[in-house]
Amino acid sequence: MSLFRTLIPILYQGAGALLIFYGLFILASLTLFWLHRRRHNWPACDAEIVEWPPVTVQIPIYNEPRVARRVVEAVAALDYPRDKLQIQVLDDSTDRTTPILATLVALLRRTHGLNIQHLHRQARRGYKAGALADALPQATGDFIAIFDADFAPEPDWLRRTLPALLKKPQLAFVQTRWGHSNRSQNPLTAAQGLALDGHFVIEQQARSASGFMQNFNGSGGVWRKAAITAVGGWTSDTVTEDLDLSYRAQLAGWRGAYLNDVEAPAEVPPLLVSFKRQQRRWAKGSAQTLRKLAGPILRSRHSWPKRLYALLHLGGYATHLPLLALLFLTLPLALIPHFSLPLPFIGYISMFVSVAPFVMYGLSQQQLGGRRGLKRLWVLPVLALISLGLSPMMGRAVWEGLWHRGGAFERTPKQGKGPRHLALPEGESLRQLLPEAMILVYAMVTLFVIAARGQWALVPLPLLFTLGTSLVLFIGLSEYQMALSAAPRTGRFTRPSVSATSPSD
């Protein structure tokens, strides 16, 4: 019993200490943003360009019949010299998306005189990374712009983005800020908009202006073709090929840039089940990239602050592991009468740094919309609870990413202008909610024990997990019922059964 009384508090505080690192990472981003706020803009986007260079726009698409036409037409409307613009529609689809794209591409080529190709692969080898890599040898542009199916760039997007690359030859890529065309659709899309704004407006600006390593976000950006080929091109040994390539380029001596004033409008997932699939891939891919590049980062010539910041950046999703550990340790800790923590100050530090993400979200909205932008902070509690509620899924994805290379690239279905059930992923089942249900039961049992033992200081974390997993389960069950109603038309969800299996990550 003596060992139990000693070991549990130590492990509990150890998990809390690991969480502090994420808070310090956000604080470092806020500090870099503030210190370099006057140097965020790269060469003037409206700079006079005498001779525009040849550019290839790649549009990777997989089974997106509702939004495929929108993104292709938006790219076709880019205000750029026709003789310098090539468009590659990279189609891996196995549904009616392919004939839609084939017809549209032929029409645009005939009526608009565009240099546009429809490249359809029979085998989805390498997923998105494979599609980009296979098409690159046929790309005639010196620069490669990339748009996913849910994007719709404004006509002047390319002219506003290229000057930075033309003025700074050390830049491998330029990333622009994602807009959110369906932000006001529901609380979930509003929460995603808030989280993405914090990432782009604060974190990406901070990294770009200070010279720290930053990530390409996979869409809404332009690459220098020479940089892609110089570092070995796109690879599919992680499910976040964009993060992997951008870090490999910067480790090879290139730089990345971020343009906050240039927006690339996109659609965020309107359903929790689609959002979970997206987050699962991002978490797993970030862990895979950390596993792959931690050694090269530590051995690189970058300064130690830049190296440590890069590791914290790649390991950001891993914070769900110590967070879950804290919850699991709360129950045995509550069983110890009159327990004492060896390092009480860790709790105070953890409480202090936990405010950093909320400051980041508030500052990002103030930067985007002034006082009016702060009105969007009403959705902060929703974002916080959903983040906690998704911790079981995220923790599992991180664990898999740390141990396994590659994997299936699970697309995030888009709604477009159709009804919400069209954004339901294929093959999902009620079993996907089991991890959240198990954590909810554990958190409620922990609260019961805390109340019985009078350990009220331990209430906050299991209470927040109870609220977060309850919210995720409520939304998930609601979407499941919607899926059952739509099943005769879509066939996307499956009823739980002995033979039901989870889709691979």
Buried (B, 14 or more C-beta within 10 A) or exposed (E): EEEEBBEBBEBBBBBBBBBBBBBBBBBBBBEBBEEBEEEBBBBEBEEEEEEBEBBBBBBBBBBBBBBBBBBBEBBBBBEBEEEBBBBBBBBBBEEEBBEBBBEBBEEBBEEEEBBBBBBBBEEBEBBBBBBBBBBBEEBEBBBBBBBBBBBBBBEBBBBBBBBBBBEEEEBBBBBBBBBBBBBEBBBBBBBBBBBBBBBBBBBBBBBBBBBBBBBBBBBBBBBBBEBBEBBEBBBBBBBBBBBBBBBBBBBBEBBBBBBBEBBBBBBBBBBBBBBBBBBBBBBBBBBBBBBBBBEEBEEBEBEEEBBBBBBBBBBBBBBBBBBBBBBBBBBBBBBBEEBEBEEEEBBEBBEEBBEBBBBBBBBBBBBBEEEEBBEBBEBBEBBBBBBBBBBBBBBBBBBBBBEBEBBEBBBBBBBBEEEBBBBBBBBBBBBBBEBBBEBBEBBBEBBEBBEEBEBEEBBEBBBBBBBBBBBBBEBBEEBBEBBEEBBEEBEBBBEEEEEBEEBEB
